[in-house]
Amino acid sequence: MFDVIKKFAVQSVTLKEARENVEEMSLAKEMGIYIILFLILYVVLVVVWTMFGYILGPDIANSFISLFSFALIPILIYIYVTKIEKRSWRSVGFSKGNAISSTLMGASIGFLMFLAVVAIGFALGQFTFRGFDFSQAIYLLPFLIGFTIQSFGEEICTRGWTLTYFSKRHSLLIAILVSNIIFILPHALNVGFDMMSVVNIFLVGTLFAVMFLRFDNVWICGGAHTAWNFSQGAIFGFSVSGNPTPSLLKFEQVGQNIVTGGTFGPESGLIATAVIIAALALMVYYKR
C-alpha cells in the first residue's frame, strides 16, 4: 500500500513546490521549530476562545465560537509559509481551477462514509432513530459554515502545512506520522476520548493524507472533513468528537461503546473503523 502512496507523492505538484530551495536541517531541530510554531498557534486559538467565551457566555463559546475561531489557522499559516518559509501558497495544497469540484468531491466522500456508518449501525441494532426535530433546522447553515471553517482549518494545519513541512527534508512516512499525531493531539481533552479515538483519528488522518497526495490539493480533504463532521452532528444528531450539536435527525447509540463510539461519537467506534479502512483501501487502489 505504501508504495502506491509514494507514487502519488512523486507526482504531487504540492510536494514538489514545498521542496524547492530547502536548506539542510536535522529532524530534531526541525521538530523543535515546529513545536514552537504549533504552540504559538494553539495559544492564539485558546486566547480567542477564552475572550469570546467571556463576552458571549460559555454555551455559545463551546459551539459557534470554537468552530469559527479556526479561521485564524489559515491566516497565521499563510503569513508564516509565505513570509518566513518563502514558499508558495500552492505548496500547502491550494491548487487553482479545481477548488469547487474538489471540495464537492470530498464532501460527497465524507457524507457517504458517515452515511455508511449510520446505515451499518442501524442495521446491527447499535443505533436507534428517535425522530425528526425540524425546529433545529435554523442551526444547519451556521453549523455548516462553522464546520467548514473548522475542518479546513484543521486540514490546512495538518495536511497542508505539517505534512509538507516535514516532507521537505524527511521521508513521506515521517511526514504522515507527524501530521497524524498533530491531528490526534487537539482531540485528547475532548469528552469520551479513548484508545479507539486514537486509532480512528489516526486512520482517518492517513485517509486524508492519501487524498491530499492523490488529488494534489487540500480542497478535497477539507470537503470530506466538513461533510463527515456536519453529517455526524447537525444532520444525524451524534456528538462530534465529544461535542453535541443541534440536529435535524435524532439518532442514539444503544450498543456497546467500543462499537458505537460512546460519548465521543460514532467516529470512535468499530463501525467507523471498518468504514474508514474500506475508504482508505478504495482511495489507494481504485483506479478511476
PyRosetta script that sets phi, psi and omega in degrees:
from pyrosetta import init, pose_from_sequence

init()
pose = pose_from_sequence("MFDVIKKFAVQSVTLKEARENVEEMSLAKEMGIYIILFLILYVVLVVVWTMFGYILGPDIANSFISLFSFALIPILIYIYVTKIEKRSWRSVGFSKGNAISSTLMGASIGFLMFLAVVAIGFALGQFTFRGFDFSQAIYLLPFLIGFTIQSFGEEICTRGWTLTYFSKRHSLLIAILVSNIIFILPHALNVGFDMMSVVNIFLVGTLFAVMFLRFDNVWICGGAHTAWNFSQGAIFGFSVSGNPTPSLLKFEQVGQNIVTGGTFGPESGLIATAVIIAALALMVYYKR")
pose.set_psi(1, -43.2)
pose.set_omega(1, -175.0)
pose.set_phi(2, -67.6)
pose.set_psi(2, -29.6)
pose.set_omega(2, 176.5)
pose.set_phi(3, -62.9)
pose.set_psi(3, -37.3)
pose.set_omega(3, 177.0)
pose.set_phi(4, -66.7)
pose.set_psi(4, -42.1)
pose.set_omega(4, 179.7)
pose.set_phi(5, -62.4)
pose.set_psi(5, -38.6)
pose.set_omega(5, 178.8)
pose.set_phi(6, -65.0)
pose.set_psi(6, -32.2)
pose.set_omega(6, 175.9)
pose.set_phi(7, -65.4)
pose.set_psi(7, -38.6)
pose.set_omega(7, 175.3)
pose.set_phi(8, -60.0)
pose.set_psi(8, -42.3)
pose.set_omega(8, -177.3)
pose.set_phi(9, -65.4)
pose.set_psi(9, -38.8)
pose.set_omega(9, -179.7)
pose.set_phi(10, -61.4)
pose.set_psi(10, -34.2)
pose.set_omega(10, -177.9)
pose.set_phi(11, -88.3)
pose.set_psi(11, -1.4)
pose.set_omega(11, -173.3)
pose.set_phi(12, -79.4)
pose.set_psi(12, 120.8)
pose.set_omega(12, 174.3)
pose.set_phi(13, -67.5)
pose.set_psi(13, -34.9)
pose.set_omega(13, 179.4)
pose.set_phi(14, -57.6)
pose.set_psi(14, -51.1)
pose.set_omega(14, -179.7)
pose.set_phi(15, -68.1)
pose.set_psi(15, -35.2)
pose.set_omega(15, 178.7)
pose.set_phi(16, -61.0)
pose.set_psi(16, -45.1)
pose.set_omega(16, 179.4)
pose.set_phi(17, -70.6)
pose.set_psi(17, -34.5)
pose.set_omega(17, 179.5)
pose.set_phi(18, -65.4)
pose.set_psi(18, -28.0)
pose.set_omega(18, -175.3)
pose.set_phi(19, -92.8)
pose.set_psi(19, 4.0)
pose.set_omega(19, 179.5)
pose.set_phi(20, -76.1)
pose.set_psi(20, 139.4)
pose.set_omega(20, 175.1)
pose.set_phi(21, 53.5)
pose.set_psi(21, 48.6)
pose.set_omega(21, -177.6)
pose.set_phi(22, -99.2)
pose.set_psi(22, 129.2)
pose.set_omega(22, 176.6)
pose.set_phi(23, -85.8)
pose.set_psi(23, 151.3)
pose.set_omega(23, 179.4)
pose.set_phi(24, -68.1)
pose.set_psi(24, 141.4)
pose.set_omega(24, -180.0)
pose.set_phi(25, -158.6)
pose.set_psi(25, 140.6)
pose.set_omega(25, 179.3)
pose.set_phi(26, -70.7)
pose.set_psi(26, 156.4)
pose.set_omega(26, 178.7)
pose.set_phi(27, -62.1)
pose.set_psi(27, -37.9)
pose.set_omega(27, -179.0)
pose.set_phi(28, -63.2)
pose.set_psi(28, -44.9)
pose.set_omega(28, 179.8)
pose.set_phi(29, -66.4)
pose.set_psi(29, -43.4)
pose.set_omega(29, -179.8)
pose.set_phi(30, -63.6)
pose.set_psi(30, -39.6)
pose.set_omega(30, 177.1)
pose.set_phi(31, -64.1)
pose.set_psi(31, -40.3)
pose.set_omega(31, 178.7)
pose.set_phi(32, -61.9)
pose.set_psi(32, -44.3)
pose.set_omega(32, 178.1)
pose.set_phi(33, -63.1)
pose.set_psi(33, -42.5)
pose.set_omega(33, -179.0)
pose.set_phi(34, -63.0)
pose.set_psi(34, -44.2)
pose.set_omega(34, -178.5)
pose.set_phi(35, -59.1)
pose.set_psi(35, -44.1)
pose.set_omega(35, 179.1)
pose.set_phi(36, -61.0)
pose.set_psi(36, -45.6)
pose.set_omega(36, -179.8)
pose.set_phi(37, -64.5)
pose.set_psi(37, -41.5)
pose.set_omega(37, 179.9)
pose.set_phi(38, -64.8)
pose.set_psi(38, -40.9)
pose.set_omega(38, 179.2)
pose.set_phi(39, -65.0)
pose.set_psi(39, -38.7)
pose.set_omega(39, 176.6)
pose.set_phi(40, -61.0)
pose.set_psi(40, -46.0)
pose.set_omega(40, 179.4)
pose.set_phi(41, -60.7)
pose.set_psi(41, -43.8)
pose.set_omega(41, -178.3)
pose.set_phi(42, -67.0)
pose.set_psi(42, -40.9)
pose.set_omega(42, 179.6)
pose.set_phi(43, -63.1)
pose.set_psi(43, -41.2)
pose.set_omega(43, 178.1)
pose.set_phi(44, -60.2)
pose.set_psi(44, -43.8)
pose.set_omega(44, 178.8)
pose.set_phi(45, -63.0)
pose.set_psi(45, -43.6)
pose.set_omega(45, 180.0)
pose.set_phi(46, -62.9)
pose.set_psi(46, -40.4)
pose.set_omega(46, 178.4)
pose.set_phi(47, -62.0)
pose.set_psi(47, -43.3)
pose.set_omega(47, 179.3)
pose.set_phi(48, -64.8)
pose.set_psi(48, -46.8)
pose.set_omega(48, 177.9)
pose.set_phi(49, -55.9)
pose.set_psi(49, -47.0)
pose.set_omega(49, -177.1)
pose.set_phi(50, -65.1)
pose.set_psi(50, -43.9)
pose.set_omega(50, -177.6)
pose.set_phi(51, -62.5)
pose.set_psi(51, -50.8)
pose.set_omega(51, -178.9)
pose.set_phi(52, -70.9)
pose.set_psi(52, -31.0)
pose.set_omega(52, 176.1)
pose.set_phi(53, -64.5)
pose.set_psi(53, -37.8)
pose.set_omega(53, 178.5)
pose.set_phi(54, -69.0)
pose.set_psi(54, -38.3)
pose.set_omega(54, -177.3)
pose.set_phi(55, -74.7)
pose.set_psi(55, -43.8)
pose.set_omega(55, -170.7)
pose.set_phi(56, -102.0)
pose.set_psi(56, -13.8)
pose.set_omega(56, -179.5)
pose.set_phi(57, 102.8)
pose.set_psi(57, 151.3)
pose.set_omega(57, -173.2)
pose.set_phi(58, -65.4)
pose.set_psi(58, -33.5)
pose.set_omega(58, -177.7)
pose.set_phi(59, -62.6)
pose.set_psi(59, -44.1)
pose.set_omega(59, 178.6)
pose.set_phi(60, -71.5)
pose.set_psi(60, -39.9)
pose.set_omega(60, -177.5)
pose.set_phi(61, -61.7)
pose.set_psi(61, -36.0)
pose.set_omega(61, -177.7)
pose.set_phi(62, -74.8)
pose.set_psi(62, -8.0)
pose.set_omega(62, 179.6)
pose.set_phi(63, -117.0)
pose.set_psi(63, -84.8)
pose.set_omega(63, -173.2)
pose.set_phi(64, -66.4)
pose.set_psi(64, -44.8)
pose.set_omega(64, -174.8)
pose.set_phi(65, -63.8)
pose.set_psi(65, -41.6)
pose.set_omega(65, 180.0)
pose.set_phi(66, -63.6)
pose.set_psi(66, -33.0)
pose.set_omega(66, 178.5)
pose.set_phi(67, -76.3)
pose.set_psi(67, -48.0)
pose.set_omega(67, -174.7)
pose.set_phi(68, -70.4)
pose.set_psi(68, -23.6)
pose.set_omega(68, -179.7)
pose.set_phi(69, -67.5)
pose.set_psi(69, -17.1)
pose.set_omega(69, 177.9)
pose.set_phi(70, -67.0)
pose.set_psi(70, -10.0)
pose.set_omega(70, 175.6)
pose.set_phi(71, -62.9)
pose.set_psi(71, -20.9)
pose.set_omega(71, 178.6)
pose.set_phi(72, -68.6)
pose.set_psi(72, -27.7)
pose.set_omega(72, -174.0)
pose.set_phi(73, -61.4)
pose.set_psi(73, -54.7)
pose.set_omega(73, 179.6)
pose.set_phi(74, -62.0)
pose.set_psi(74, -31.6)
pose.set_omega(74, 179.4)
pose.set_phi(75, -64.8)
pose.set_psi(75, -49.8)
pose.set_omega(75, -178.2)
pose.set_phi(76, -67.6)
pose.set_psi(76, -39.6)
pose.set_omega(76, 179.7)
pose.set_phi(77, -68.5)
pose.set_psi(77, -37.8)
pose.set_omega(77, 176.7)
pose.set_phi(78, -59.3)
pose.set_psi(78, -45.8)
pose.set_omega(78, 180.0)
pose.set_phi(79, -61.2)
pose.set_psi(79, -45.2)
pose.set_omega(79, -177.8)
pose.set_phi(80, -67.8)
pose.set_psi(80, -47.3)
pose.set_omega(80, -175.3)
pose.set_phi(81, -64.2)
pose.set_psi(81, -45.4)
pose.set_omega(81, -174.6)
pose.set_phi(82, -82.2)
pose.set_psi(82, -34.6)
pose.set_omega(82, -174.9)
pose.set_phi(83, -94.2)
pose.set_psi(83, -35.4)
pose.set_omega(83, -176.9)
pose.set_phi(84, -97.3)
pose.set_psi(84, -53.2)
pose.set_omega(84, 179.3)
pose.set_phi(85, -75.8)
pose.set_psi(85, -18.3)
pose.set_omega(85, 178.7)
pose.set_phi(86, 60.1)
pose.set_psi(86, 41.6)
pose.set_omega(86, 174.8)
pose.set_phi(87, -123.7)
pose.set_psi(87, 166.7)
pose.set_omega(87, -172.0)
pose.set_phi(88, -77.1)
pose.set_psi(88, 159.5)
pose.set_omega(88, 174.8)
pose.set_phi(89, -68.7)
pose.set_psi(89, -23.5)
pose.set_omega(89, 174.9)
pose.set_phi(90, -64.7)
pose.set_psi(90, -29.3)
pose.set_omega(90, -178.4)
pose.set_phi(91, -73.4)
pose.set_psi(91, -3.1)
pose.set_omega(91, 175.0)
pose.set_phi(92, -101.9)
pose.set_psi(92, -3.5)
pose.set_omega(92, 177.2)
pose.set_phi(93, 108.1)
pose.set_psi(93, 8.9)
pose.set_omega(93, -179.6)
pose.set_phi(94, -89.0)
pose.set_psi(94, 78.9)
pose.set_omega(94, 177.8)
pose.set_phi(95, -73.8)
pose.set_psi(95, 156.2)
pose.set_omega(95, -178.9)
pose.set_phi(96, -103.1)
pose.set_psi(96, 147.9)
pose.set_omega(96, 173.0)
pose.set_phi(97, 89.6)
pose.set_psi(97, -13.2)
pose.set_omega(97, -178.3)
pose.set_phi(98, -131.9)
pose.set_psi(98, 20.9)
pose.set_omega(98, -176.3)
pose.set_phi(99, -62.0)
pose.set_psi(99, -47.8)
pose.set_omega(99, -176.6)
pose.set_phi(100, -70.0)
pose.set_psi(100, -47.7)
pose.set_omega(100, -177.4)
pose.set_phi(101, -64.1)
pose.set_psi(101, -40.8)
pose.set_omega(101, 179.9)
pose.set_phi(102, -69.4)
pose.set_psi(102, -39.6)
pose.set_omega(102, 178.0)
pose.set_phi(103, -63.4)
pose.set_psi(103, -43.3)
pose.set_omega(103, 179.2)
pose.set_phi(104, -67.1)
pose.set_psi(104, -36.9)
pose.set_omega(104, 176.3)
pose.set_phi(105, -63.0)
pose.set_psi(105, -45.6)
pose.set_omega(105, 177.8)
pose.set_phi(106, -62.2)
pose.set_psi(106, -41.3)
pose.set_omega(106, 178.9)
pose.set_phi(107, -62.0)
pose.set_psi(107, -39.0)
pose.set_omega(107, 178.0)
pose.set_phi(108, -63.7)
pose.set_psi(108, -42.6)
pose.set_omega(108, 178.9)
pose.set_phi(109, -63.5)
pose.set_psi(109, -47.1)
pose.set_omega(109, -178.8)
pose.set_phi(110, -62.9)
pose.set_psi(110, -41.5)
pose.set_omega(110, 179.4)
pose.set_phi(111, -66.9)
pose.set_psi(111, -44.7)
pose.set_omega(111, -179.6)
pose.set_phi(112, -64.5)
pose.set_psi(112, -35.6)
pose.set_omega(112, 177.3)
pose.set_phi(113, -62.6)
pose.set_psi(113, -47.8)
pose.set_omega(113, -177.8)
pose.set_phi(114, -73.3)
pose.set_psi(114, -31.6)
pose.set_omega(114, 174.4)
pose.set_phi(115, -60.6)
pose.set_psi(115, -38.3)
pose.set_omega(115, 177.0)
pose.set_phi(116, -64.1)
pose.set_psi(116, -40.0)
pose.set_omega(116, 177.3)
pose.set_phi(117, -59.9)
pose.set_psi(117, -46.6)
pose.set_omega(117, -179.3)
pose.set_phi(118, -65.0)
pose.set_psi(118, -44.9)
pose.set_omega(118, -178.2)
pose.set_phi(119, -62.4)
pose.set_psi(119, -44.1)
pose.set_omega(119, 179.7)
pose.set_phi(120, -65.9)
pose.set_psi(120, -45.9)
pose.set_omega(120, -179.9)
pose.set_phi(121, -62.2)
pose.set_psi(121, -39.6)
pose.set_omega(121, 178.5)
pose.set_phi(122, -68.0)
pose.set_psi(122, -42.3)
pose.set_omega(122, -179.4)
pose.set_phi(123, -64.7)
pose.set_psi(123, -32.6)
pose.set_omega(123, -179.4)
pose.set_phi(124, -86.7)
pose.set_psi(124, -0.9)
pose.set_omega(124, -179.1)
pose.set_phi(125, 77.1)
pose.set_psi(125, 16.5)
pose.set_omega(125, 180.0)
pose.set_phi(126, -88.0)
pose.set_psi(126, -23.7)
pose.set_omega(126, 176.2)
pose.set_phi(127, -120.1)
pose.set_psi(127, 145.0)
pose.set_omega(127, 173.1)
pose.set_phi(128, -122.5)
pose.set_psi(128, 149.0)
pose.set_omega(128, -179.5)
pose.set_phi(129, -100.8)
pose.set_psi(129, 125.1)
pose.set_omega(129, -176.7)
pose.set_phi(130, -104.7)
pose.set_psi(130, 1.1)
pose.set_omega(130, 176.1)
pose.set_phi(131, 117.9)
pose.set_psi(131, -170.9)
pose.set_omega(131, -178.3)
pose.set_phi(132, -105.5)
pose.set_psi(132, 158.0)
pose.set_omega(132, 172.7)
pose.set_phi(133, -140.6)
pose.set_psi(133, 85.1)
pose.set_omega(133, -174.5)
pose.set_phi(134, -69.7)
pose.set_psi(134, -14.8)
pose.set_omega(134, 177.0)
pose.set_phi(135, -66.2)
pose.set_psi(135, -19.1)
pose.set_omega(135, -179.2)
pose.set_phi(136, -87.0)
pose.set_psi(136, -3.3)
pose.set_omega(136, -177.2)
pose.set_phi(137, -60.6)
pose.set_psi(137, -25.8)
pose.set_omega(137, -179.6)
pose.set_phi(138, -62.9)
pose.set_psi(138, -22.8)
pose.set_omega(138, -178.4)
pose.set_phi(139, -88.5)
pose.set_psi(139, -9.5)
pose.set_omega(139, -173.0)
pose.set_phi(140, -61.1)
pose.set_psi(140, -50.3)
pose.set_omega(140, -177.4)
pose.set_phi(141, -65.1)
pose.set_psi(141, -47.7)
pose.set_omega(141, 177.9)
pose.set_phi(142, -58.4)
pose.set_psi(142, -40.1)
pose.set_omega(142, -179.8)
pose.set_phi(143, -73.0)
pose.set_psi(143, -31.4)
pose.set_omega(143, 175.4)
pose.set_phi(144, -62.9)
pose.set_psi(144, -44.7)
pose.set_omega(144, 177.4)
pose.set_phi(145, -64.0)
pose.set_psi(145, -44.8)
pose.set_omega(145, -178.9)
pose.set_phi(146, -62.5)
pose.set_psi(146, -45.9)
pose.set_omega(146, 179.1)
pose.set_phi(147, -67.1)
pose.set_psi(147, -31.7)
pose.set_omega(147, 176.6)
pose.set_phi(148, -64.2)
pose.set_psi(148, -47.1)
pose.set_omega(148, 179.1)
pose.set_phi(149, -62.7)
pose.set_psi(149, -46.4)
pose.set_omega(149, -178.9)
pose.set_phi(150, -64.1)
pose.set_psi(150, -45.0)
pose.set_omega(150, -176.3)
pose.set_phi(151, -68.7)
pose.set_psi(151, -44.5)
pose.set_omega(151, 177.7)
pose.set_phi(152, -66.3)
pose.set_psi(152, -35.7)
pose.set_omega(152, 176.3)
pose.set_phi(153, -59.8)
pose.set_psi(153, -45.8)
pose.set_omega(153, 179.2)
pose.set_phi(154, -66.1)
pose.set_psi(154, -40.6)
pose.set_omega(154, -178.6)
pose.set_phi(155, -69.5)
pose.set_psi(155, -37.9)
pose.set_omega(155, 176.4)
pose.set_phi(156, -63.8)
pose.set_psi(156, -38.6)
pose.set_omega(156, 180.0)
pose.set_phi(157, -70.4)
pose.set_psi(157, -47.8)
pose.set_omega(157, -172.2)
pose.set_phi(158, -85.1)
pose.set_psi(158, -56.0)
pose.set_omega(158, -179.2)
pose.set_phi(159, -82.4)
pose.set_psi(159, -51.0)
pose.set_omega(159, -175.0)
pose.set_phi(160, -63.2)
pose.set_psi(160, -45.3)
pose.set_omega(160, -176.5)
pose.set_phi(161, -99.9)
pose.set_psi(161, -56.0)
pose.set_omega(161, -173.5)
pose.set_phi(162, -61.8)
pose.set_psi(162, -49.0)
pose.set_omega(162, -178.1)
pose.set_phi(163, -62.2)
pose.set_psi(163, -44.4)
pose.set_omega(163, -179.7)
pose.set_phi(164, -71.9)
pose.set_psi(164, -32.0)
pose.set_omega(164, 179.6)
pose.set_phi(165, -60.3)
pose.set_psi(165, -46.4)
pose.set_omega(165, -177.0)
pose.set_phi(166, -85.5)
pose.set_psi(166, -19.9)
pose.set_omega(166, 178.5)
pose.set_phi(167, -80.0)
pose.set_psi(167, -8.6)
pose.set_omega(167, 179.9)
pose.set_phi(168, -64.1)
pose.set_psi(168, -40.4)
pose.set_omega(168, -174.4)
pose.set_phi(169, -121.1)
pose.set_psi(169, -12.6)
pose.set_omega(169, -172.9)
pose.set_phi(170, -125.3)
pose.set_psi(170, 177.3)
pose.set_omega(170, -174.3)
pose.set_phi(171, -69.3)
pose.set_psi(171, 158.6)
pose.set_omega(171, 177.6)
pose.set_phi(172, -62.2)
pose.set_psi(172, -36.5)
pose.set_omega(172, 179.2)
pose.set_phi(173, -60.3)
pose.set_psi(173, -46.1)
pose.set_omega(173, 178.0)
pose.set_phi(174, -61.6)
pose.set_psi(174, -42.7)
pose.set_omega(174, -178.7)
pose.set_phi(175, -61.6)
pose.set_psi(175, -43.6)
pose.set_omega(175, 179.8)
pose.set_phi(176, -68.6)
pose.set_psi(176, -42.1)
pose.set_omega(176, -179.7)
pose.set_phi(177, -61.7)
pose.set_psi(177, -46.9)
pose.set_omega(177, -178.9)
pose.set_phi(178, -65.2)
pose.set_psi(178, -43.1)
pose.set_omega(178, 179.9)
pose.set_phi(179, -63.5)
pose.set_psi(179, -34.7)
pose.set_omega(179, 177.5)
pose.set_phi(180, -68.9)
pose.set_psi(180, -39.1)
pose.set_omega(180, 177.8)
pose.set_phi(181, -63.1)
pose.set_psi(181, -44.0)
pose.set_omega(181, 178.0)
pose.set_phi(182, -63.7)
pose.set_psi(182, -32.7)
pose.set_omega(182, 177.7)
pose.set_phi(183, -68.1)
pose.set_psi(183, -35.4)
pose.set_omega(183, -177.7)
pose.set_phi(184, -76.0)
pose.set_psi(184, -42.2)
pose.set_omega(184, -169.0)
pose.set_phi(185, -53.8)
pose.set_psi(185, -47.1)
pose.set_omega(185, -178.4)
pose.set_phi(186, -62.9)
pose.set_psi(186, -18.5)
pose.set_omega(186, -179.8)
pose.set_phi(187, -85.1)
pose.set_psi(187, -10.7)
pose.set_omega(187, -169.3)
pose.set_phi(188, -64.5)
pose.set_psi(188, -26.0)
pose.set_omega(188, -178.9)
pose.set_phi(189, -93.3)
pose.set_psi(189, 0.7)
pose.set_omega(189, -177.9)
pose.set_phi(190, -75.8)
pose.set_psi(190, 154.5)
pose.set_omega(190, 179.7)
pose.set_phi(191, -61.5)
pose.set_psi(191, 131.7)
pose.set_omega(191, 175.6)
pose.set_phi(192, 84.1)
pose.set_psi(192, 3.3)
pose.set_omega(192, -179.3)
pose.set_phi(193, -64.1)
pose.set_psi(193, 129.5)
pose.set_omega(193, -179.9)
pose.set_phi(194, -149.1)
pose.set_psi(194, -169.4)
pose.set_omega(194, -176.9)
pose.set_phi(195, -64.7)
pose.set_psi(195, -35.0)
pose.set_omega(195, 177.1)
pose.set_phi(196, -65.2)
pose.set_psi(196, -33.3)
pose.set_omega(196, 175.5)
pose.set_phi(197, -62.1)
pose.set_psi(197, -43.9)
pose.set_omega(197, 178.9)
pose.set_phi(198, -59.9)
pose.set_psi(198, -48.0)
pose.set_omega(198, -177.8)
pose.set_phi(199, -60.4)
pose.set_psi(199, -49.4)
pose.set_omega(199, -175.1)
pose.set_phi(200, -71.2)
pose.set_psi(200, -37.4)
pose.set_omega(200, 177.7)
pose.set_phi(201, -66.6)
pose.set_psi(201, -37.2)
pose.set_omega(201, 176.4)
pose.set_phi(202, -63.8)
pose.set_psi(202, -44.1)
pose.set_omega(202, -179.7)
pose.set_phi(203, -64.2)
pose.set_psi(203, -45.4)
pose.set_omega(203, -178.6)
pose.set_phi(204, -70.6)
pose.set_psi(204, -29.3)
pose.set_omega(204, 173.4)
pose.set_phi(205, -64.1)
pose.set_psi(205, -39.2)
pose.set_omega(205, 176.2)
pose.set_phi(206, -65.7)
pose.set_psi(206, -41.2)
pose.set_omega(206, 176.4)
pose.set_phi(207, -58.8)
pose.set_psi(207, -47.4)
pose.set_omega(207, -179.4)
pose.set_phi(208, -65.7)
pose.set_psi(208, -34.8)
pose.set_omega(208, 177.3)
pose.set_phi(209, -64.0)
pose.set_psi(209, -41.5)
pose.set_omega(209, 178.0)
pose.set_phi(210, -65.1)
pose.set_psi(210, -42.4)
pose.set_omega(210, 176.8)
pose.set_phi(211, -60.1)
pose.set_psi(211, -43.0)
pose.set_omega(211, -179.6)
pose.set_phi(212, -59.9)
pose.set_psi(212, -43.0)
pose.set_omega(212, -178.1)
pose.set_phi(213, -77.8)
pose.set_psi(213, -42.4)
pose.set_omega(213, -176.0)
pose.set_phi(214, -67.4)
pose.set_psi(214, -42.7)
pose.set_omega(214, -177.9)
pose.set_phi(215, -97.0)
pose.set_psi(215, -3.8)
pose.set_omega(215, 170.9)
pose.set_phi(216, 60.2)
pose.set_psi(216, 37.2)
pose.set_omega(216, 174.7)
pose.set_phi(217, -160.0)
pose.set_psi(217, 162.7)
pose.set_omega(217, 179.5)
pose.set_phi(218, -92.4)
pose.set_psi(218, -11.5)
pose.set_omega(218, -178.0)
pose.set_phi(219, -60.2)
pose.set_psi(219, -45.4)
pose.set_omega(219, -175.4)
pose.set_phi(220, -66.4)
pose.set_psi(220, -35.6)
pose.set_omega(220, 177.1)
pose.set_phi(221, -66.6)
pose.set_psi(221, -44.8)
pose.set_omega(221, 178.8)
pose.set_phi(222, -62.8)
pose.set_psi(222, -39.6)
pose.set_omega(222, 178.1)
pose.set_phi(223, -64.4)
pose.set_psi(223, -44.4)
pose.set_omega(223, -179.8)
pose.set_phi(224, -65.6)
pose.set_psi(224, -43.0)
pose.set_omega(224, 179.9)
pose.set_phi(225, -63.1)
pose.set_psi(225, -44.3)
pose.set_omega(225, 179.3)
pose.set_phi(226, -60.9)
pose.set_psi(226, -49.3)
pose.set_omega(226, -176.6)
pose.set_phi(227, -64.5)
pose.set_psi(227, -38.4)
pose.set_omega(227, 177.6)
pose.set_phi(228, -61.1)
pose.set_psi(228, -51.6)
pose.set_omega(228, -178.0)
pose.set_phi(229, -65.2)
pose.set_psi(229, -45.2)
pose.set_omega(229, -178.1)
pose.set_phi(230, -64.7)
pose.set_psi(230, -42.8)
pose.set_omega(230, 178.5)
pose.set_phi(231, -63.7)
pose.set_psi(231, -45.7)
pose.set_omega(231, -178.0)
pose.set_phi(232, -60.6)
pose.set_psi(232, -42.6)
pose.set_omega(232, -175.7)
pose.set_phi(233, -93.7)
pose.set_psi(233, -67.0)
pose.set_omega(233, -169.6)
pose.set_phi(234, -74.4)
pose.set_psi(234, -23.1)
pose.set_omega(234, 179.8)
pose.set_phi(235, -96.2)
pose.set_psi(235, -55.9)
pose.set_omega(235, -172.5)
pose.set_phi(236, -93.4)
pose.set_psi(236, -13.4)
pose.set_omega(236, 171.2)
pose.set_phi(237, 86.6)
pose.set_psi(237, 20.5)
pose.set_omega(237, 175.4)
pose.set_phi(238, -93.5)
pose.set_psi(238, 160.9)
pose.set_omega(238, 172.4)
pose.set_phi(239, -67.6)
pose.set_psi(239, 144.5)
pose.set_omega(239, 177.6)
pose.set_phi(240, -107.2)
pose.set_psi(240, 104.2)
pose.set_omega(240, -176.3)
pose.set_phi(241, 53.4)
pose.set_psi(241, 42.2)
pose.set_omega(241, 177.4)
pose.set_phi(242, 88.2)
pose.set_psi(242, -1.0)
pose.set_omega(242, -177.3)
pose.set_phi(243, -109.6)
pose.set_psi(243, 115.4)
pose.set_omega(243, 178.6)
pose.set_phi(244, -73.6)
pose.set_psi(244, 150.9)
pose.set_omega(244, 176.7)
pose.set_phi(245, -137.9)
pose.set_psi(245, 156.6)
pose.set_omega(245, 171.0)
pose.set_phi(246, -61.6)
pose.set_psi(246, 147.0)
pose.set_omega(246, -175.8)
pose.set_phi(247, -145.6)
pose.set_psi(247, 155.9)
pose.set_omega(247, 179.4)
pose.set_phi(248, -77.2)
pose.set_psi(248, -40.7)
pose.set_omega(248, 177.7)
pose.set_phi(249, -107.2)
pose.set_psi(249, 155.3)
pose.set_omega(249, -178.4)
pose.set_phi(250, -122.2)
pose.set_psi(250, 99.9)
pose.set_omega(250, 173.4)
pose.set_phi(251, -107.5)
pose.set_psi(251, 149.9)
pose.set_omega(251, 177.1)
pose.set_phi(252, -129.1)
pose.set_psi(252, 148.7)
pose.set_omega(252, 176.0)
pose.set_phi(253, -91.4)
pose.set_psi(253, 121.2)
pose.set_omega(253, -177.6)
pose.set_phi(254, -116.8)
pose.set_psi(254, -7.4)
pose.set_omega(254, -179.5)
pose.set_phi(255, -90.9)
pose.set_psi(255, -169.0)
pose.set_omega(255, 179.2)
pose.set_phi(256, -69.4)
pose.set_psi(256, 145.4)
pose.set_omega(256, -176.0)
pose.set_phi(257, -57.5)
pose.set_psi(257, -36.9)
pose.set_omega(257, -177.6)
pose.set_phi(258, -65.3)
pose.set_psi(258, -23.5)
pose.set_omega(258, 179.0)
pose.set_phi(259, -91.2)
pose.set_psi(259, -45.2)
pose.set_omega(259, -173.7)
pose.set_phi(260, -90.9)
pose.set_psi(260, -20.6)
pose.set_omega(260, -178.4)
pose.set_phi(261, 102.1)
pose.set_psi(261, -14.2)
pose.set_omega(261, 176.9)
pose.set_phi(262, 62.5)
pose.set_psi(262, -146.4)
pose.set_omega(262, -174.5)
pose.set_phi(263, -70.3)
pose.set_psi(263, -19.1)
pose.set_omega(263, 178.7)
pose.set_phi(264, -72.6)
pose.set_psi(264, -24.8)
pose.set_omega(264, -178.1)
pose.set_phi(265, 112.9)
pose.set_psi(265, 163.9)
pose.set_omega(265, -178.0)
pose.set_phi(266, -56.0)
pose.set_psi(266, -23.1)
pose.set_omega(266, 180.0)
pose.set_phi(267, -64.8)
pose.set_psi(267, -8.4)
pose.set_omega(267, 179.3)
pose.set_phi(268, -107.2)
pose.set_psi(268, 15.2)
pose.set_omega(268, -177.3)
pose.set_phi(269, -113.3)
pose.set_psi(269, 168.3)
pose.set_omega(269, -178.4)
pose.set_phi(270, -66.0)
pose.set_psi(270, -28.1)
pose.set_omega(270, 177.2)
pose.set_phi(271, -62.2)
pose.set_psi(271, -45.9)
pose.set_omega(271, 178.1)
pose.set_phi(272, -64.5)
pose.set_psi(272, -36.4)
pose.set_omega(272, 178.3)
pose.set_phi(273, -56.5)
pose.set_psi(273, -47.9)
pose.set_omega(273, -179.2)
pose.set_phi(274, -62.4)
pose.set_psi(274, -42.6)
pose.set_omega(274, -178.7)
pose.set_phi(275, -66.4)
pose.set_psi(275, -42.0)
pose.set_omega(275, -178.9)
pose.set_phi(276, -65.6)
pose.set_psi(276, -42.4)
pose.set_omega(276, 179.1)
pose.set_phi(277, -63.3)
pose.set_psi(277, -42.2)
pose.set_omega(277, 178.1)
pose.set_phi(278, -62.6)
pose.set_psi(278, -43.0)
pose.set_omega(278, 179.3)
pose.set_phi(279, -65.0)
pose.set_psi(279, -38.7)
pose.set_omega(279, 179.0)
pose.set_phi(280, -64.1)
pose.set_psi(280, -43.3)
pose.set_omega(280, 178.3)
pose.set_phi(281, -62.0)
pose.set_psi(281, -43.0)
pose.set_omega(281, 178.1)
pose.set_phi(282, -64.2)
pose.set_psi(282, -40.7)
pose.set_omega(282, -178.4)
pose.set_phi(283, -64.4)
pose.set_psi(283, -34.2)
pose.set_omega(283, -179.1)
pose.set_phi(284, -80.3)
pose.set_psi(284, -43.8)
pose.set_omega(284, -167.4)
pose.set_phi(285, -104.6)
pose.set_psi(285, -19.8)
pose.set_omega(285, -177.9)
pose.set_phi(286, -69.6)
pose.set_psi(286, 127.7)
pose.set_omega(286, -168.3)
pose.set_phi(287, -80.2)
pose.set_psi(287, -31.3)
pose.set_omega(287, -174.7)
pose.set_phi(288, -73.3)
pose.dump_pdb("model.pdb")
